[in-house]
């Protein structure tokens, strides 16, 4: 089932858009790539019976994908400062009756003050760190507020190849304030709170990079559905590679 296939439920059943979204899933190419490693963990039961908080959740795609695979065997809190994103997530939550998902439009630290007695098991920072100017300060304060020595961080970030692959115009448009991260930079950042990487994967290879470039840069004037169809083969035949990847996934804090 395509990532984001649940989006069909916002359209009238039986309509063309209903079937297109059910078949193709989310129209965002990168989501089909970057979510692979976290959903692989999900299929293996990694997130079951855990309390999960995602900061910068967007429209909640990770929460809904978890729900598709795990039902109600987890609790998820999605936080985002974009009110439109949270409204869209809560609309889908009502449609899908996913009551173990929570979405709130709020500053993460203000929210944590409200739930400081609750224990969070896993923090998801998916394509978030590249949007903040003082990541070291943010991580340190977040870790102190959550106050859980066994806390696990699940991270996805663009690498330094991202601006070239996705196009510098798109790179700036989505609000990246950091050029990208490599593993050594992430290790240095999380070592400040005593966390080391236990799982690392690279989310794109040459074919995935070509697909991303077509979707976000070279083919940006084409209708989005046309671009979605064109890039499908690049998703199917991609082989991830450290030297060429434009996206990096890592887990910090878990025992190796």
N, C-alpha and C positions, 0 to 999 in steps of 0.2 A: 504494500500500500504506500502510495507516494507521501512524502513528508508534507504536511499541511493539507492533506486530503479532507480534513474536517471543515475546511473553509467553504465547502460546497453548501453547508447548511445555512449560510447567510443568504443564499439565493433560493428562489422558488423551485420547489422540487419538480423535476422534469424539464426545467429550462436548459438552454444550451450552456449557460455559465455554470449551472449545477453540475452537469456532466464533465465539463472541461476542468473545473477545479477538483472534482473528485478523481479525475484521471491524472492530472498534472501536478496537483498539490499547490503549494505556495509558488507564486510567480517569481520569487527571488531565487536566482540561481545559486548564490553562495550558501543559502540555508541548506540546500540539498547536499552540499559538500561539507560544511563546517559541523553539521549535526551528526554526521556518521559516527564519530568516536563516542560521543556521549550516549547515543541511542544503542550502540553496541553494548556499553556497560548496562544500560537499562534492560536490554533483552536478557542479560545474564543475572538479573536480580539485584544489581548493585545498589539501587536506590529504594528498594522495598523496605517498608516499615521505618523510613527515615523522615526527619523533618528537614525540608530543603528550603533555602531562601535564595532567590535569584535577584541580583541587583542589576538594573538595566534590562528588564525582561522584555521590553518592546510590547508586542501584542500577545505575548504569552505562548509563543510557538513551542518552547521546550516543555512547559507545563502541560499543554494539550497533547503533545506527543507522548509524554510520560503516561498520561491518563489513558491514551489509546492502547498502551502496552501493559500497564499495571493496574488499571481500574482504580480502586480506592485504597490500594495498599501502600500509600505514602501521603505525606502532607506537604503541600507546596505553597510558598508565599512569593509572589512576583511583585517587585517594586520598580517603578519607573516614574520619572518626572514629567513625561509626556502624557498629558491628560487624554489626548485622542487615542493613543495606544492603549491606555488602561480602560477607556470606555469600550473600545473594540473587544478587548479581552473579556470584560465583564458581560458584554452582550453575548459572546460565544459561550461563556460559562452558563448563562441562563438557558441558552438553546440546548446545550449538551448536558445540562444537569451535573456538571463536574464540581460538586460541592466541596471536595477536598482541595480545590484550588482557590487561592485568595489572590486578589490583585488590588494594589493600592497605589495611588498617585501621591507620593510623599518622599521627602528626603529620607534616605536610608537610616541615618543616625537618629532622626526624630522618631522614626518608626520603632527602632530598637529600644528607645527609652520606654515605649509603651509595653514592650514584650520582654523586658529585661529578666523576668523570672523564668522565661521559657528557654528551653535548650534547642539550639539549632545544630544539626548534625553536619550539614553540607552547605557550603556557599557556592553558588554558581556565578562566575563573572565571565559571561560569554560575550566577546567583542565589546568589552566595557573599558578595560584599562587604557586603551588607546585614546579614549575620549577625555581623560582627566590629566591635569597638569602636574599634580603632586601625588603620584601613585604610592610612593613609599609612606607618606603621611597617612593616606587613606587606608592602606592595608594595616598599618600599625594601630590606628584608632579603631578600625573595624574589629580586629582581632581582640583588642582589649575589651570592647563592649560585649562581644559574644562570649568571652571568658569560658572557652571550652578547649582544654588541652588536646583533645582528640578531634578537633574541628578539621574538616577536609575542604580544600578549595579545588573546584573544578574550573579550569581556565581555558578560554580560547582567545587568541590574539592574532592579528595580522603579522606577518613577518616583514622584513625590510623590502621584500620584493613586491609587496601589495600595491604600492602606488603605480609601479610600472605595469603590472598585470591588469589592474582594474581601471587604470587611467588616473592621472593626477587630478583631473577635474572631479571625478567621482570621489576620490580619496578626500578631497577638501569638502565636497558637498555633504558627505555623511558626518562631518565634524570631527575627523581624526586630528588630534593635536600632537600625536606621536607618530613618527614615520613608520614604526613597527617594532617588534620585539624579536630577539632570538632567544634560544633556551638559556644561554649564559646570563642574559639580562633578567630573565624571569627568575632564575635561580638566585641571583644577587638580591632581587627585590624580596623574595619570600624567605631568604635566609635570615633576614632582619627579624623575622618573627619565629625563627627556628623550624621552618618547614622546608623539606626537600622534595624533589619530584619523584614520584613512584611510577607514573605512567606518562609516556610522551608519544605523540604521533604527529605526523605531518599530513595535512588534509588535502593537498593538491599535488599533482605532478604536472608534467608538460601539457597533457591533454586538458586537464582541469583548468590550467592557466589560460590556455587558448580559448576554452569555453567561456571563462570569466571575461576575457578581453572582448570577445564577440558580444557578450550579453550587455556589459556595462559601458563599453567604449566604442568599438568599431561598428556595432549594430544598433546603437542607441536610438537611431531614427526609425527603426523598424517597429511595427506593432509588437507588444510584449508577448502575445501568444505565438507569433512567428518566431521570435527569439527563443522562446521556451522549447519549441519543437526543434529548431536548428541545433541547439546545444545538447540535446539528450544524448547523442552518441558520445560526446566528450565526457559526460558523466559515467557512461557505461564502461568505457575503455580506459579511464584514467588510472594511472599507477602512481601512488604517492611517493614523493622523494624529498629528502631533507634539503638537498642543494637547490632545488627549484621551487619548493612549496611557498605559497603566498599566505598560508594559514597554519597555525601551530596550536596543538591541543596538549594540555598537561594537567596532571592531578598532583596537588601538593598536600602533604600532611598525613597521607595514608602510609601505614607500615609496608615496607617492601617485602 
